[in-house]
């Protein structure tokens, strides 16, 4: 099986334990149940992120009760029909999930795989193969549309064409979701949010999860953060009118977002993280409501910028303004509903 994984500078940044260790915080509200709805796994020679690394992070003081794996082109089959090679990722993660279940710790309760939806002739076969490989854990697909004309930004890992979510071939493949009760994770950059709104309007019966706030870019020519925020808020306000769309709150500590955390002499504290990004979180929760929002780690990618325990502390600081039921939605309930994770009720429920 082939796998996609970080290399070079990215791997060095992901692995710098001493740098992350400069900021250590005890977990706030440590008993609160959390489903982490967005993490990756890969078997990179230089920087693996497998079950041991996932357990290290999820065991750092917060009460992580389950996780959701999101595709990252890991574990693809090295041979066989091209359109089915992506099923190797679900096979790989299912084996990790089974090992996790045998060894204790929070279960990998759901899997989001990948498929080329523009190859509509094979979509049914690919989805059925994923479902079989997931052994009850497979929940849907992510087909990233992240693309920008600026060479400083470029394209996401699926190397999509411009305007993927408006593409007629893509939409023919997208039709396969409704009859299987599968969800769709969308990763894009913020100028493409209107494309997702068009898709969500055209397919109101399919649950769509917007990853990482819709990818607000911070690189040239998007360095004016106030202008980016204004454009993003205008477009995400329209997207929020689509009742079939929910949002993941997180994943905005990547270099493409250009907050500069990863190049600082030390990572941010939870309070510093809230001071930098809190407006984006508050605006999104106000638009969608806590019952359509879920905090996400995006680990290990966001590990380039902040430690796992500190990140969840930041989320808890931001959530403190909401009531208990709303906080439970943000940390556990929304993810459980969207990804169909069966969990015991929250404490005190």
C-alpha positions as CSV (number, residue, x, y, z in Angstrom):
1,X,0.0,0.0,0.0
2,X,1.2,3.5,-0.8
3,X,0.6,6.4,1.5
4,X,0.6,10.1,1.5
5,X,2.5,11.8,4.3
6,X,4.4,14.9,5.3
7,X,8.0,15.4,4.3
8,X,10.8,18.0,4.6
9,X,10.0,21.1,6.5
10,X,6.4,20.1,7.3
11,X,7.6,16.9,8.9
12,X,10.2,18.7,11.0
13,X,7.5,21.2,12.2
14,X,5.1,18.4,13.1
15,X,7.7,16.5,15.1
16,X,9.3,19.3,17.2
17,X,8.4,18.1,20.7
18,X,10.7,20.6,22.5
19,X,9.1,23.5,20.8
20,X,5.6,22.4,21.8
21,X,6.7,21.6,25.3
22,X,7.4,25.2,26.0
23,X,3.7,25.7,26.7
24,X,2.1,23.2,29.0
25,X,-1.4,23.8,30.5
26,X,-3.6,21.5,32.6
27,X,-6.8,20.6,30.9
28,X,-9.7,22.9,31.7
29,X,-13.0,21.2,32.6
30,X,-11.3,17.8,32.2
31,X,-14.4,15.7,32.6
32,X,-16.3,17.2,29.7
33,X,-16.9,14.5,27.0
34,X,-15.4,15.4,23.6
35,X,-15.6,13.8,20.2
36,X,-12.7,14.9,18.1
37,X,-14.4,15.0,14.6
38,X,-11.3,15.6,12.5
39,X,-7.9,13.9,12.7
40,X,-5.7,12.1,10.3
41,X,-3.4,9.0,10.3
42,X,-0.5,8.1,8.2
43,X,2.6,5.9,8.2
44,X,5.3,8.3,7.2
45,X,8.9,7.0,7.6
46,X,10.1,10.4,9.0
47,X,7.1,11.5,10.9
48,X,4.4,8.8,11.4
49,X,1.0,9.6,12.9
50,X,-0.5,6.4,13.8
51,X,-2.2,4.9,16.8
52,X,0.6,5.6,19.3
53,X,0.8,9.3,18.3
54,X,-3.0,9.7,18.3
55,X,-3.1,8.1,21.8
56,X,-0.4,10.5,23.0
57,X,-2.4,13.5,21.9
58,X,-5.9,12.3,22.9
59,X,-4.5,11.2,26.3
60,X,-3.1,14.6,27.1
61,X,-5.7,15.5,29.8
62,X,-9.0,16.1,28.0
63,X,-11.8,13.5,28.1
64,X,-11.8,12.4,24.4
65,X,-14.4,9.8,24.2
66,X,-14.3,9.1,20.4
67,X,-12.6,10.4,17.2
68,X,-13.4,10.7,13.5
69,X,-10.8,10.0,10.9
70,X,-10.8,12.3,7.8
71,X,-9.1,11.2,4.6
72,X,-5.6,12.4,3.8
73,X,-4.6,10.0,0.9
74,X,-3.0,7.6,3.3
75,X,-2.7,3.8,2.8
76,X,-4.0,3.8,-0.8
77,X,-3.7,0.5,-2.7
78,X,-0.5,0.4,-4.8
79,X,-2.2,-1.6,-7.6
80,X,-5.5,-2.7,-8.9
81,X,-8.1,-0.6,-10.6
82,X,-7.2,3.1,-10.2
83,X,-10.7,4.2,-9.0
84,X,-10.6,1.6,-6.2
85,X,-7.1,2.5,-4.9
86,X,-8.6,5.1,-2.5
87,X,-10.4,2.2,-0.7
88,X,-7.1,1.2,0.7
89,X,-7.3,4.1,3.1
90,X,-10.5,2.9,4.6
91,X,-8.9,-0.6,4.9
92,X,-5.9,0.9,6.6
93,X,-7.9,3.0,9.1
94,X,-10.2,0.1,9.9
95,X,-7.3,-2.0,11.0
96,X,-6.0,0.9,13.2
97,X,-9.5,1.3,14.6
98,X,-9.7,-2.4,15.4
99,X,-6.3,-2.3,17.1
100,X,-7.5,0.7,19.1
101,X,-10.6,-1.1,20.2
102,X,-8.6,-4.0,21.4
103,X,-6.2,-1.8,23.3
104,X,-8.5,0.6,25.0
105,X,-8.6,4.3,24.7
106,X,-11.1,6.4,22.7
107,X,-12.4,4.6,19.7
108,X,-12.0,5.7,16.1
109,X,-15.8,5.6,15.7
110,X,-16.2,6.9,12.1
111,X,-14.2,7.1,8.9
112,X,-14.5,9.6,6.1
113,X,-12.8,8.4,3.0
114,X,-12.1,9.8,-0.5
115,X,-13.4,9.2,-4.0
116,X,-13.1,11.0,-7.3
117,X,-16.7,12.1,-7.7
118,X,-16.1,13.4,-11.2
119,X,-15.6,9.7,-12.2
120,X,-19.3,9.3,-11.8
121,X,-19.4,6.0,-13.7
122,X,-17.5,4.3,-10.8
123,X,-18.9,6.2,-7.8
124,X,-21.4,3.6,-6.8
125,X,-18.8,0.9,-6.9
126,X,-16.3,2.9,-4.9
127,X,-18.8,3.9,-2.2
128,X,-20.0,0.3,-1.8
129,X,-16.4,-0.8,-1.5
130,X,-15.7,1.8,1.2
131,X,-18.8,0.8,3.2
132,X,-17.7,-2.9,3.1
133,X,-14.1,-2.0,4.1
134,X,-15.2,0.2,7.0
135,X,-17.0,-2.6,8.8
136,X,-19.7,-0.3,10.1
137,X,-17.5,2.8,10.6
138,X,-17.7,4.4,7.1
139,X,-19.7,7.6,7.0
140,X,-18.9,9.5,3.9
141,X,-16.5,11.1,1.5
142,X,-14.3,14.2,1.4
143,X,-13.5,15.5,-2.1
144,X,-11.5,18.7,-1.6
145,X,-12.0,21.7,-3.9
146,X,-9.2,23.8,-2.4
147,X,-7.8,25.8,-5.3
148,X,-6.6,29.3,-5.9
149,X,-5.0,31.1,-8.8
150,X,-2.3,32.7,-6.6
151,X,0.9,30.7,-6.8
152,X,1.4,31.5,-3.1
153,X,-1.7,29.4,-2.3
154,X,-2.0,26.8,-5.1
155,X,-4.2,23.8,-4.7
156,X,-5.1,21.1,-2.1
157,X,-4.0,17.5,-2.0
158,X,-6.7,16.3,-4.5
159,X,-5.4,18.7,-7.1
160,X,-8.9,19.8,-8.1
161,X,-9.8,21.9,-11.1
162,X,-11.2,25.4,-10.5
163,X,-14.9,25.4,-9.6
164,X,-15.1,21.7,-8.7
165,X,-18.3,22.0,-6.7
166,X,-20.1,23.6,-9.7
167,X,-18.8,21.0,-12.1
168,X,-21.5,18.9,-13.8
169,X,-19.5,15.7,-13.7
170,X,-18.8,16.2,-10.0
171,X,-22.5,16.8,-9.3
172,X,-23.5,13.6,-11.2
173,X,-21.2,11.7,-8.8
174,X,-22.6,13.6,-5.8
175,X,-26.0,12.2,-6.5
176,X,-24.9,8.8,-5.1
177,X,-24.8,10.2,-1.5
178,X,-28.5,10.6,-0.8
179,X,-29.5,6.9,-1.4
180,X,-26.8,5.7,1.0
181,X,-27.3,8.2,3.8
182,X,-23.7,9.3,3.5
183,X,-22.4,12.8,4.4
184,X,-19.9,15.0,2.5
185,X,-17.0,16.8,4.0
186,X,-16.0,19.9,2.0
187,X,-12.5,21.4,2.1
188,X,-12.0,24.6,0.2
189,X,-10.6,28.1,0.4
190,X,-12.8,31.0,1.4
191,X,-13.3,32.5,-2.1
192,X,-15.0,29.2,-3.0
193,X,-17.6,29.3,-0.3
194,X,-20.3,30.5,-2.8
195,X,-19.6,27.3,-4.8
196,X,-20.4,25.2,-1.8
197,X,-23.6,27.2,-1.1
198,X,-24.7,26.4,-4.7
199,X,-24.0,22.7,-4.1
200,X,-25.8,22.6,-0.8
201,X,-28.8,24.3,-2.3
202,X,-28.9,21.8,-5.2
203,X,-28.7,18.8,-2.9
204,X,-30.7,19.8,0.2
205,X,-31.1,16.2,1.4
206,X,-27.3,15.5,1.8
207,X,-25.6,16.6,5.0
208,X,-22.5,18.7,4.1
209,X,-19.8,19.5,6.6
210,X,-17.7,22.6,6.0
211,X,-14.1,21.9,7.2
212,X,-11.9,24.5,8.8
213,X,-14.2,27.5,8.6
214,X,-14.1,27.4,4.8
215,X,-10.3,27.9,4.6
216,X,-9.7,31.6,5.2
217,X,-6.4,32.3,3.3
218,X,-3.8,34.5,4.8
219,X,-1.2,34.4,2.1
220,X,-0.7,36.9,-0.8
221,X,-3.0,38.3,-2.2
222,X,-5.1,37.7,0.9
223,X,-2.9,39.3,3.6
224,X,-5.4,42.0,4.6
225,X,-7.1,40.0,7.3
226,X,-9.9,42.5,7.8
227,X,-10.8,42.4,4.1
228,X,-10.7,38.5,4.2
229,X,-12.9,38.5,7.3
230,X,-15.4,40.7,5.6
231,X,-15.6,38.7,2.4
232,X,-15.7,35.4,4.4
233,X,-18.5,36.6,6.7
234,X,-20.6,37.8,3.7
235,X,-20.3,34.4,2.0
236,X,-20.6,32.2,5.1
237,X,-23.7,34.1,6.2
238,X,-25.4,33.0,2.9
239,X,-24.1,29.4,3.4
240,X,-25.6,29.4,6.9
241,X,-29.0,29.7,5.3
242,X,-28.6,26.1,4.0
243,X,-30.0,23.9,6.8
244,X,-28.1,20.8,5.5
245,X,-24.7,22.4,6.2
246,X,-22.8,22.1,9.5
247,X,-19.4,23.6,10.3
248,X,-16.1,22.4,11.9
249,X,-14.5,25.0,14.1
250,X,-10.8,24.6,13.9
251,X,-8.1,23.8,11.3
252,X,-7.2,27.5,11.0
253,X,-3.6,27.1,12.4
254,X,-2.1,25.9,9.2
255,X,0.6,27.9,7.3
256,X,-1.9,28.8,4.5
257,X,-3.9,30.7,7.1
258,X,-0.8,32.7,7.9
259,X,-1.3,33.4,11.6
260,X,2.4,32.9,12.1
261,X,2.1,30.6,15.1
262,X,4.4,28.0,13.6
263,X,7.3,30.4,13.1
264,X,7.1,32.0,16.6
265,X,9.8,31.3,19.2
266,X,7.1,29.3,21.1
267,X,3.6,28.1,20.4
268,X,0.6,30.2,21.6
269,X,-1.1,29.7,25.0
270,X,-4.8,29.0,24.9
271,X,-5.6,32.6,25.8
272,X,-3.3,33.9,23.1
273,X,-5.0,31.6,20.6
274,X,-8.4,32.9,21.6
275,X,-7.3,36.5,21.3
276,X,-6.0,35.8,17.8
277,X,-8.9,33.8,16.3
278,X,-11.9,34.1,18.7
279,X,-13.8,36.5,16.4
280,X,-14.0,33.8,13.7
281,X,-15.3,31.2,16.1
282,X,-17.9,33.5,17.7
283,X,-19.1,34.7,14.3
284,X,-19.6,31.2,13.0
285,X,-21.4,29.9,16.1
286,X,-23.7,33.0,16.0
287,X,-24.5,32.2,12.4
288,X,-25.0,28.5,12.5
289,X,-25.9,27.9,16.2
290,X,-24.1,25.4,18.4
291,X,-26.2,22.5,17.2
292,X,-24.7,23.0,13.7
293,X,-21.1,23.5,14.9
294,X,-18.4,21.2,16.2
295,X,-14.8,21.9,17.5
296,X,-12.1,19.9,15.6
297,X,-8.4,19.4,16.2
298,X,-7.2,18.8,12.6
299,X,-4.3,16.9,14.1
300,X,-1.6,16.4,13.4
301,X,-1.6,19.2,10.8
302,X,-2.4,21.9,13.4
303,X,0.3,20.4,15.6
304,X,2.7,22.6,13.6
305,X,1.3,25.5,15.5
306,X,-0.2,24.4,18.9
307,X,-0.3,21.5,21.3
308,X,-3.4,19.3,21.5
309,X,-4.2,20.0,25.2
310,X,-3.7,23.7,24.7
311,X,-5.9,23.8,21.6
312,X,-8.8,22.2,23.5
313,X,-8.3,24.6,26.3
314,X,-8.7,27.4,23.8
315,X,-12.0,25.9,22.6
316,X,-13.2,25.6,26.2
317,X,-12.4,29.2,26.8
318,X,-14.4,30.2,23.7
319,X,-17.3,28.0,24.6
320,X,-17.6,29.3,28.2
321,X,-20.1,32.0,27.1
322,X,-22.7,29.3,26.1
323,X,-25.0,27.2,28.2
324,X,-24.3,23.6,29.2
325,X,-26.5,22.1,26.4
326,X,-24.9,24.3,23.8
327,X,-21.4,23.4,25.0
328,X,-22.2,19.8,24.8
329,X,-23.3,20.3,21.2
330,X,-20.0,22.0,20.4
331,X,-17.8,19.4,22.0
332,X,-19.8,16.2,21.4
333,X,-23.4,16.4,20.4
334,X,-23.2,17.8,16.9
335,X,-20.4,15.4,15.9
336,X,-22.3,12.5,17.4
337,X,-25.4,13.3,15.3
338,X,-23.6,14.2,12.1
339,X,-21.2,11.2,12.1
340,X,-23.7,8.8,13.8
341,X,-21.5,8.1,16.7
342,X,-23.3,6.2,19.5
343,X,-22.1,7.5,22.8
344,X,-23.4,7.5,26.4
345,X,-25.2,10.8,27.4
346,X,-23.2,13.7,28.7
347,X,-22.6,13.9,32.4
348,X,-25.7,15.4,34.2
349,X,-28.0,14.7,31.2
